Amino acid sequence: MSEDKPLYEFPYDTIIGGTAKITADYIVEQFKNMILSDIFPSGYMLPNENTLCEQLGIGRSTLREAFKVLSAYSLITRTKHGTFINDSKDFSSSFVINYNFQESDPIELMEFRKIFEAETAFLAAQKATTDDIMELKKLLIKIENCKTNISSLSFYDVAFHYRVAYCTQNKLLISMMKLISDTYYKNVRKQFEEIDHIGDRTTYEATIYYHTRIFDSILLKNSKLASEMMREHLDSALQELIKMGKNK
């Protein structure tokens, strides 16, 4: 008598494909596509970290970085009992819009963010709770401690901006921020990597400065200043993008 096969076998071969090197970004894309295609059913518990790392041929830091991003998208939930796939209906309904953001020019995305996030910061300063302030402070400290860790700096930069949107308590604003986070993360990481390659610390220092000013403004419930600091921050990043483009 043959043994019963598991109800669902993890598709390692599909994820590995023919790629030469599996990065965190690659895992995020593969998992996201599989979740949205219902290859991973809602509620499915993923294999443990050791098994995934061994079968995919990756380090734990790579897997955890990917899981951070997937968790931020609310595509997975991590608990002490395991990592579970969430219902993708809300995410998949906005997939077309997300695709448009992915295909957008980095400068166009930054121009959009400057308009969108300035007003988001304005509302965040009015509605942020004590818990929101504490979470923003934790993220600010993590950004300050990243130093030369580009991967962590990029992740916590995006997480900080997402938390500002979360402070608004406005579901539409939060959903829109979630939509742009994927493309935003890739762009900001690429920007930090290019700047780090030439040894320029100016942008890192500006990141610390503006995030601190934005945090202080929200803490003081100064909506006007929060909006101004966010707009100035993103305008500075936009000018850096334009400058990098001209130097290529």
Residue, then its C-alpha position, 0 to 999 in steps of 0.5 A: m500500500s503506497e503512502d498518501k501524498p501530502l495535500y499540497e507539495f511546495p513548488y521548489d522547482t518553480i521558484i528556482g526555475g533557471t535563475a543563476k542567483i536567487t535574491a530576496d527581490y526574486i523570492v518576493e516576486q515569485f511568491k507574490n505571483m504564486i499567491l496572486s495566482d492561487i498556487f499558494p492557497s489561502g491559509y497554507m503554512l509554508p515549510n520552515e526556514n531551514t527547509l526553505c533555505e536548504q531546498l532553494g539554496i539560499g541563506r536565512s538572511t535572504l529569506r527573512e528579507a523577502f519575508k519582511v517585504l511579503s509581510a509588509y504587503s500583508l501577503i503572509t503572516r508570521t507567527k510562532h507556529g509558522t508562516f501562513i499565506n493570507d487571502s490575496k483578494d484585496f491585493s489582487s484586486s489592485f494588481v493592475i494598478n500596482y503593475n502601472f506603478q511598476e512600469s512607471d519611470p522612477i522620476e514620475l513615481m517620485e513626482f507622484r509621491k511628492i504630491f501624495e505623501a506630503e498630504t498624507a504626512f499632513l493628515a498623519a500629524q493630526k491623527a497619529t496615536t501614541d502607538d503610531i508615534m512609538e512605532l515611527k520612533k522604532l523605525l527611525i532608530k533602525i534607519e539610524n543604525c543601518k549605516t552601510n547596510i543598504s538592504s536594511l536601510s531600504f526596507y526601513d525607509v519604505a517601512f517608515h513611509y508606510r507607517v506615516a500613511y498608517c497614521t492617517q487611519n484612512k484606508l484609501l491612503i494606506s491601500m495606495m501606499k501599499l500599492i506603491s511600496d513594491t516599486y518604491y522599495k526597488n527604486v530606493r534600494k537601487q538609488f542607495e546602492e548606486i550612491d554607496h558605490i561611489g562612497d557618497r554619504t550625503t544622501y544617507e545623512a539627508t535621509i536621517y535628517y528628513h526622517t527625523r524632522i518628519f517624525d518630530s513634526i508628527l510628534l508635535k502634531n504640526s501638520k503644516l511642518a510635517s507636510e513641508m518636510m515630507r515634500e522637501h525630503l522627496d524633492s531632494a530625492l527627486q533632484e538626486l534621481i535627476k542628477m544620477g540620470k544625467n551622470k549616466 
